[in-house]
Amino acid sequence: MLIAKDIKHHAELVEYGKHQVLMHDAWEKDQVVLSKLTKCLDDQGEVIDFQGNVIIKQNEALEKSSLTVENQAGLINQLINYLKSIGHWPPKAPPVDRSRLAI
């Protein structure tokens, strides 16, 4: 009977050892997955930072373009006012050559 208990105890220890090995393997696999996920999150952070910088540069370019358009609009208005003051605004359309019109 003592031998039977000893055999049963050793069988339980073997099962426990197998369980420990399986748990350790699962833990190692989880560590690999976690490492890959961490790398992925780091990469995503870098992409988001890059996109943020691109957006900032685009906003700066838009502001410069907007200022340029405002300056051009001011110059055009000054030109129109000058042409009005000398009687050349609105411009006269050239006469239409009816022989060249498509029918």
C-alpha positions in Angstrom: 0.0 0.0 0.0 2.9 2.3 0.7 4.3 1.7 -2.8 0.8 2.5 -4.3 0.7 5.8 -2.4 4.3 6.6 -3.5 3.4 5.8 -7.2 0.3 7.9 -7.0 2.3 10.8 -5.4 4.9 10.6 -8.2 2.2 10.5 -10.8 0.7 13.7 -9.3 4.2 15.3 -9.3 4.7 14.4 -13.0 1.2 15.9 -13.9 2.1 19.0 -11.9 5.4 19.2 -13.8 3.7 18.9 -17.1 1.2 21.6 -16.1 4.1 23.9 -15.1 5.8 23.3 -18.4 2.6 24.1 -20.3 2.1 27.2 -18.2 5.7 28.3 -18.8 5.4 27.8 -22.6 2.1 29.8 -22.6 3.8 32.6 -20.6 6.7 32.7 -23.1 4.3 32.9 -26.1 2.4 35.6 -24.3 5.6 37.5 -23.8 6.5 37.3 -27.5 3.0 38.6 -28.4 3.2 41.4 -25.9 6.6 42.4 -27.2 5.3 42.5 -30.8 2.2 44.5 -29.7 4.5 47.0 -27.9 6.6 47.4 -31.0 3.4 47.9 -33.0 2.2 50.6 -30.6 5.6 52.3 -30.7 5.5 52.3 -34.5 1.9 53.7 -34.5 3.0 56.5 -32.2 5.8 57.4 -34.6 3.3 57.5 -37.5 0.9 59.6 -35.5 3.7 62.0 -34.6 4.8 62.2 -38.3 1.2 62.9 -39.4 1.0 65.6 -36.8 4.1 67.3 -38.2 2.7 67.0 -41.8 -0.5 68.6 -40.7 1.3 71.5 -39.0 3.4 72.1 -42.2 0.2 71.9 -44.3 -1.5 74.5 -42.0 1.6 76.8 -42.3 1.5 76.4 -46.1 -2.3 77.2 -46.2 -1.7 80.3 -44.1 1.0 81.5 -46.4 -1.2 80.8 -49.4 -4.2 82.6 -47.8 -2.0 85.6 -47.2 -0.8 85.6 -50.8 -4.4 85.4 -52.1 -5.4 88.3 -49.8 -2.4 90.4 -51.1 -3.3 89.6 -54.7 -7.0 90.5 -54.0 -5.8 93.8 -52.6 -3.6 94.5 -55.7 -6.5 93.6 -58.1 -8.8 95.9 -56.2 -6.3 98.8 -56.4 -5.9 98.1 -60.1 -9.7 98.1 -60.6 -10.0 101.4 -58.7 -7.2 102.9 -60.8 -8.9 101.8 -64.0 -12.2 103.2 -62.8 -10.5 106.5 -62.1 -9.2 106.8 -65.6 -12.4 105.6 -67.2 -11.2 102.1 -68.4 -13.4 100.0 -66.1 -15.3 97.9 -66.9 -13.2 96.9 -69.8 -14.8 97.1 -73.2 -15.3 93.7 -74.9 -13.9 93.4 -78.4 -16.5 93.2 -81.1 -17.7 89.6 -81.9 -16.8 88.4 -85.4 -20.0 86.5 -86.3 -18.4 84.8 -89.2 -16.2 82.8 -86.8 -19.1 81.6 -84.6 -20.1 78.0 -84.8 -23.6 77.4 -85.8 
